Structure formats: C-alpha cells, structure tokens
C-alpha cells in the first residue's frame, strides 16, 4: 500500500501514530529491519497527512 493512501482522516492518523509508538517502544535493539521500514513508511504517511491538514498559506503583501 502506498503511504499516501494510508491516512485519509484523523482516525486513521491516530491509528498510525499509535502503531509507530508501539513499534518504537520495542527499542532499537529489538526491532527488525521490516519493522524499521514499516515505521519509515508510517512516518512518511503521517508527515504527508500533517502537511495537507495543516498547510501554511503564505501571507500576501499588498
């Protein structure tokens, strides 16, 4: 699944953040390469959602 399709609303975002927290709680010595890649993909999805939801609009100077 493409990371940009994972999060479409706040509920999805909350689930993704909980998943990231759960994986990170295992600690760096206890996490597999696959889980590390999953964290990366989930984090990218969360970042993309945040950028879309909280887009900053440049002020217009007249």
C-alpha beads as a LAMMPS data file, in Angstrom:
LAMMPS data file: protein, C-alpha beads

62 atoms
61 bonds

1 atom types
1 bond types

-500.0 500.0 xlo xhi
-500.0 500.0 ylo yhi
-500.0 500.0 zlo zhi

Masses

1 110.0

Atoms # bond

1 1 1 0.000 0.000 0.000
2 1 1 1.305 3.445 -0.847
3 1 1 1.918 5.510 2.256
4 1 1 -0.119 8.424 0.916
5 1 1 -3.236 6.224 0.847
6 1 1 -2.948 5.068 4.481
7 1 1 -4.287 8.183 6.189
8 1 1 -7.416 9.887 4.966
9 1 1 -8.805 11.261 8.251
10 1 1 -7.940 11.979 11.882
11 1 1 -8.986 8.491 12.972
12 1 1 -6.516 6.901 10.541
13 1 1 -3.840 9.340 11.723
14 1 1 -4.405 8.363 15.359
15 1 1 -4.107 4.662 14.490
16 1 1 -0.895 5.213 12.522
17 1 1 0.663 7.223 15.340
18 1 1 -0.265 4.501 17.846
19 1 1 1.325 1.879 15.571
20 1 1 4.507 3.953 15.305
21 1 1 4.606 4.388 19.092
22 1 1 4.122 0.659 19.626
23 1 1 6.923 -0.264 17.257
24 1 1 9.287 2.336 18.689
25 1 1 8.563 1.149 22.220
26 1 1 10.262 -2.149 21.342
27 1 1 13.578 -0.336 21.336
28 1 1 16.249 -0.164 18.659
29 1 1 17.843 -3.446 19.725
30 1 1 14.577 -5.381 19.475
31 1 1 13.177 -4.135 16.192
32 1 1 13.507 -5.971 12.890
33 1 1 14.523 -4.411 9.587
34 1 1 10.972 -4.965 8.363
35 1 1 9.529 -3.131 11.359
36 1 1 12.009 -0.302 10.871
37 1 1 10.854 0.026 7.255
38 1 1 7.239 -0.013 8.446
39 1 1 7.981 2.851 10.847
40 1 1 9.545 4.786 7.985
41 1 1 6.508 4.284 5.731
42 1 1 4.052 5.122 8.505
43 1 1 6.022 8.244 9.419
44 1 1 6.018 9.392 5.784
45 1 1 2.259 8.890 5.634
46 1 1 1.770 10.824 8.871
47 1 1 4.005 13.641 7.647
48 1 1 2.117 13.892 4.360
49 1 1 -1.231 13.982 6.170
50 1 1 0.025 16.676 8.547
51 1 1 1.283 18.786 5.643
52 1 1 -2.076 18.542 3.891
53 1 1 -4.155 19.174 7.001
54 1 1 -2.043 21.985 8.405
55 1 1 -0.898 23.619 5.184
56 1 1 0.580 27.035 5.773
57 1 1 -0.541 29.743 3.428
58 1 1 1.951 32.461 2.644
59 1 1 0.762 35.907 3.617
60 1 1 0.001 38.288 0.786
61 1 1 1.725 41.617 0.929
62 1 1 -0.050 44.473 -0.785

Bonds

1 1 1 2
2 1 2 3
3 1 3 4
4 1 4 5
5 1 5 6
6 1 6 7
7 1 7 8
8 1 8 9
9 1 9 10
10 1 10 11
11 1 11 12
12 1 12 13
13 1 13 14
14 1 14 15
15 1 15 16
16 1 16 17
17 1 17 18
18 1 18 19
19 1 19 20
20 1 20 21
21 1 21 22
22 1 22 23
23 1 23 24
24 1 24 25
25 1 25 26
26 1 26 27
27 1 27 28
28 1 28 29
29 1 29 30
30 1 30 31
31 1 31 32
32 1 32 33
33 1 33 34
34 1 34 35
35 1 35 36
36 1 36 37
37 1 37 38
38 1 38 39
39 1 39 40
40 1 40 41
41 1 41 42
42 1 42 43
43 1 43 44
44 1 44 45
45 1 45 46
46 1 46 47
47 1 47 48
48 1 48 49
49 1 49 50
50 1 50 51
51 1 51 52
52 1 52 53
53 1 53 54
54 1 54 55
55 1 55 56
56 1 56 57
57 1 57 58
58 1 58 59
59 1 59 60
60 1 60 61
61 1 61 62
